Amino acid sequence: MEFLQLHRTIQLRILTTFITRLTGTMIFPFMAIYFAGYLGAGIAGVLLFSSLMIQLVAGLYGGYLADRWGRKTLMVWGEGIQCLAFLGMMLANSPYLQSAWITFAMMIVHSLCNGLIIPASDAMLIDVSTPQTRTLMYSVNYWSINLAITFGAFIGGALFSSHRMELFGLLTVTGLLIWLITVFLITETYVLQASAQQTKRWNILTSGKLIIRNYHQVWKDRLFIIFVLGNMLLLSTEFHLTQYIGVRLQKEFVPQSMLIWGDWQLELNGIKVLSMIQIENTIGIVLLSLFLAGVIRRSKRQISWMNIAVLIYITGFAVMAFSNTLWILVGAMLLATVGELIHVPIRQSLLAQIINDQSRSSYMAVNGIGTQGARAIAALGITLGVWVPAYGMSIIIAIVGLIGFLCISYVISRVQASTKASSTQGVTKNQVTL
């Protein structure tokens, strides 16, 4: 099995990511409902937004520190403190204490720790992978995350209201397990440079200027920033599904009955249709991900595959932005899912190829900002959709996605030119097959 040929650290990180997503999805998607029930919808929105912003800022700081302290050191500290935060959440939802505010305080600690952990973890995967193994690595990781989300959402939906303390307890136990795996089984993957050692020793508590200088260097990397911009615009097309597309379906989809078996019928409305195509997407990823990854990995024209995949991905979500016909929606989601499965691992491999090896965590932190930017663009789509009709929104979503595609294509063309120049000079470097 090819997965077993991957670096041991990759195998362990995919395992721990699966466990984290499985238990996390049982709880965190339902926290908005939890806070709204205890504190009101208005306060809940402010709290969740502040948690997101804190994680964003912590991610920038964490990316900087992971390039100075090393990946494992930061992950050990982050996962250890995070485990204590999970314990605090469990105690704040026990028969002896019910406190939404303590739960929120612990959630802030969790967000801070995530900001420290995620850039280091992402960089660690790049550290120990090669251009030949990255497509497989990202495909397996993508598959395992979606499998975890599928089971986690199902279990959480059934148990969150009635067994919340037990779920937080499970989160604490798995958090401790992941911390032990990191401490005893995962080795450091990043060799600190002399300048980083000096920074670690003397400036870590007063490093504001150094952090600004560090990210200034990242932002000066024009090719990388164009990639982040393209990735943000392209990813925003997918995030419209639970934003504008979901709101539109709720308002416009005419309820109808679908014959399932015999005389049993399924009553469908906009919300149920949204849920149905989301389930279709998840099942498609779980069933097709590894198969398509194998096909693409053996291809000598991965970028050609990616270009086709991106176009059908954009088309799928653009169609869902205006159609109210059930089978067209299902077909469009199938297109989007296949496109997603093909282009995402290749795009992630391209990202690993263009970042600076000495500042990988910092680069991954900035890439994370692009992901949050994609969410913000999708959120704005709801407001824009109040004035723009569905066909207009479909065109806007397609144009935004195509601009993102052009940005990615520009980056690819520059990488191709660099590869040809290196080959001419007799320099060989294994990269994504272009």
N, C-alpha and C positions, 0 to 999 in steps of 0.2 A: 504493500500500500504506500502510495507516494507521500501521504501525510507523515508517515513514520520516518521518512528520509529527511524531513525538515529538521532544522536545528532544534535541539532539546528546549531551548528557551522559547522558541516560537510555539512549540507544542504546549508548553506550560502556560504561556500567556493566552493562547486561544482557549485553553481549558478554564483558566481563571476568568477570562472575559465572559465565557458562556455562563459560568456560575453567577458572576456579578449581574449580568443582564437578566438571567432567569429570576433571581430573587428580587432584584431591583424593580423589574416590571410588575411584580406582584403588588408593589406598594406605591412607587412614585407617580405613575400615571393617575392614581386616584387621590393624590394629595390635594389637588385643587378642590375636589368635592369635600374632602375632610375639612380643610380650612374654611371653605364657604359655609359648611354646616355649623362649625363652632364660632366663627368670627364674622361671617357675612361675606357676600361675594365681592364687594368693593375692597375690603381689607385683604381678602385672599389674593386678588389680582395683584395688589401692590406687593405683598409678601413674595409671591412667586417671581415677579419681575425683579425684585431686589436680589433674590437668590440667584437668578440667572446672571445679573450684572456682576455680582460678587465672584461667581465662578469664572466669568470672562476675565476680570482683572487678575484673579488668582492664577489663571492659566498663563497670562503673560509673565507673571513673576515666576511661576513654576517652570516655564520653558527656559527662562534665563538661568535659574538655579540648576536645572538638570544638566546644562552644558558646563556648569562649574563644579557641582558636587558629584555628578555622575547620576545615572538613571536609578540604580538600585537604592542608593541612599535616600533619595527623595521619595521613592515608592514605599520603602519601609516605614518612613516617618508618616507619610500620608495615609497609608493603609492602616497603620496602628492607631492613629488618632481617629480615623474614620470608624474603626471598630468600636471605639469608646462612644462615639456619637450615636451609633446604632443602639448600643446598650442604653444610652440616655433616652432614645426614642421609645424603646421597649418599656422602660420604667415609667415614662410619662404617659403611657397608654395601658397601664396595669390596673387591676381592681383597686389598688391603694392610691393611685394618683392618675388624674385625667387632666392634662394641661396641653392645650394647643400651642401656647406660647413657648413652653419648654421644647415641645416637638419642633417648632419652627427654629428655635435657637440651635438645636442639634442639626437641623437640616442645613442651616447656614454653615456650620462646621463641616458637614458632609460636602457642601458645595466648594468650600475652600480647599478641602482635601482633594476633591475631584480635579480642581484646577492645578494642583501640584502633580497629581498622578498621571493624568491623561497625556500631556505632552511628553513626559518621560517614557511612558509605556509605548506610545506611538513611535518615538525615536528608537527605543530598544528593538522593536521589530525590524526597523530598517537597518540597525547596526549589525544584526546577525543574519540578515537575509542577503541574497544575491539577486541581480537582475533576472536570472533564470528562474528563481524560486518565488519571486514576489507575486506574480499573477496567481499561482497556486495558493500562496499564503493568504492573500487578501480574499480570494474566492472562498476558501475554507472558513476564514474568520467571518466573512459576510454571511455565509450559510449558517454558521453556528449561532451568530447573533440573532438572526431572524427566527431560527428554531427556538431559541431561548425566549424571545419575545412572544412567540405563539403560545407556548405553554405557560409562561409567566402571566400573560394577560388573562388567560383562561382561569388559572388558579386564583389570581388576585381578584378577578371579578366575582368569583364564587365565595371567597373567604374574607375579603378586606373588611367588610362591614361587621361581620360577626366574630372574626378571629384576628383582629388587628394586632394584639399583643403577641400572639404566637408567630405571626408573620415577621414582626420586628425581631422577635427572638431568633427566628430562622436566619434573618439578615445578619444578626450579630454573630451567630455561629459560623456562617459561611464567610463573613468578613474576617473572622479569626483564622479560619482555614486558609484563606487567600494570603493573609499576612504571614502565616507559617510557611507556605509554599515559597513566597518571595524571599523570606529570611534564609531558609535552609536549602532550597533547591535551585533558585535562580542566581546566576552569577552576574557580576557587573560586566556590562558590554561596552563601556565607553572608557577609553584611556584618556585621563585628563592631561591637557597640555600644561606646560610650565606656567604660562600666564594665568590659566584657569586655577591652578593650584594656589597661586599667589592671591587671586581674588577670593578663593574659598577661605584662605587663612586669615586675611586681614579686612576685607571690605564687605563681607556678606551682610552685616547688619546696617551698613550705611552705604548701600549700593544703588541708591536712586539714580544718580547721574550715570553710573555704569549701565544700568538697565535701559535708560533712555538712549545711551550711545549704542548699546547692543541692538536694540530694535530699529534704530536709525539705519544701521548697516543692513538689516533685513529689508527695510522698506526701500533701500537704494537698489536692491536686486530687482531690476525692472522686469526680467523674464518671470521671476517667481510671482511678483505682484500681479502681472497680467494673468498668470495661471490662477491665482486666488480669485481675481475678479471674474474670470470665465467660469471657474468652479462655482462661485456664489450665484451667478446668474443662471447657470444650468441647473443647479440644485433647487433653485427657487421654483422651477416649474413643477417639481415633485411635491414641494411643500404646499402648493396651492390646493392639493387634494383635500387636506383637512381644514383648509381655510376657505377661500372663495368657492371652490367646487362643492364642498360640503354644504356651505350656506345656501348656494344656488339650488342644489338638489332638494334641500329641505323645503324651499319655497316653491319651486317650479315643477318638481316631479309629481305627476298625477298618480295618486295611489291606484294600484292595480293588483289583481290576483294572479298568481302563477300556479298552474296545476303541477303538483309534485308527484303524487301517487294515488291512483284511484280517485276517490272524491276529496282527498285532502289537498287543500290549497294553502299557499303561503301569501299572506297579505303584505304587499310591499309598499313602503312609502320612501321618501327621500333619504331619511336617516338609515333605514334598513338597506337601501341600495348602496349607500356609502360604505356601510359595514361590509356588505357582500363583496364589493370590489376591493376593499382593503384585505379581506380574507383571501380573495383570489390572488392578490399580489403576494401575500405572505406564503401561501401554499405553493405558488409558482416558484418563488425563490428557493424554498426548501426542497422541492422536487427536481428543479432544473439546474440549480446553481452549479453543482459539481460536474454534471454532464457537460454543460456549456463551457465551463472552465477548462475541461480537458480538451474539448474541440479547439478552443481559441489558443490554448497553450501550445498545441502542436502545429498551429498555423504559422506560416512565415510572414503573414501580412496582418499582424495584430492591429495596426493603426487603421487599416482599411476596414476591418471589422468594426472597430470602435466608431469610425465615422458613420457607417450605416446604422449602427446601434443607437448613436446619439440622435440621429434624425427620426428614427421610429419612436424613440423615447419621447422626444418633444411632440411629435405628432399625436401620440397616445394621450398625453395630458391636455393638449390643445383641443382635441375632440371632446374629451370629458368636460371641458369648460363650457360647452354649449349644448351638447346632446342631452335629450331627455328620453331617449329610446333605450330600453334595458339592454338589448343584445348588442347595440352599438357601444354602450358603456362597457360591457363585459369584454367585447373585442378590443376596444381601445386600451383597456387595462392590460390585456394580454400582450399587446404590442409594447406598451410602456414597460412591462415587467421583463420581457425578453431583452429590450434595449438596455434596461438597467443592469441586468445580469451580465451582459457582454461588456458594457463600457466602464462600469464602476471599477472593477479590479485593474483594468488596463490604465485607467486614469490615475488610480492610486499608485501604481507602479511608476508612472510618469512623474508624479509628484516626488517620489523617493529619489528619482534620478536627477532632478534639477536642484535639489536643496543643497546648501553648503554642509559638507560632512562634519565640520567643527561646530556647527550651530543647529543641529537637527531639531532639538527640542524647541528652540526659539522659533524656527521656521514652522514647526507643527502647531505651535501656539497661535501664530498669526493665521495659519490656515484655518484654525478653529474659529477665529473671528469671522472668516468668510462664511462658515456654516451658519453662524448666528445672523449674519447679514442676510443670508438666504431666507431665514425664518422671518426676518423683519420685512423683506420684500413681499413675501407671501401674505403676511398680516395686512400690509397696505392694500393688497388686492381686494380684501373685503370692503374697505372704504371706497376704493375706486369703482368696485362693482355696483355701488349704489347709483352711480350716474352713467356708467358705461354698460350697454347691453351685452348679453352673453357672447354674441358673435364678436363684438369688439374686444371683450376680455380674452377670448380665444386667440385673436390675432396678436394682442399685446403679449400674452404668455408665450406664443410661438416666437415672436420677434425677440423678446428678452432671452429665451433659450437659444435662439440662433446667434445672437451676439455673444453669448457665453461660449457657444460652439466655435465661433470664429476666433475668439481669444485663445481657446485651447489649441485650435489648429495652428495659430501663429506660433505658439510655444513649441509645438511639434516640429514645425518647419525650421525653427532655430536650432532645435536639438538635432535634427537631421543634418543641417548644415555643419554643425559642430562635429558630429560623428564623421562626416565625410572628410572634414579638414583633418581630424585626428588620424583617420585611416591613411590619408595622403602623406602625413608626416611619420607614418609607421607606428602610431600609437593605437593600441587596441584597448577597447573598454566594452565590456559586456553591458548591453542595454536592452530595453524593450525592443522587440523586432519591429523596425520601422519600414 
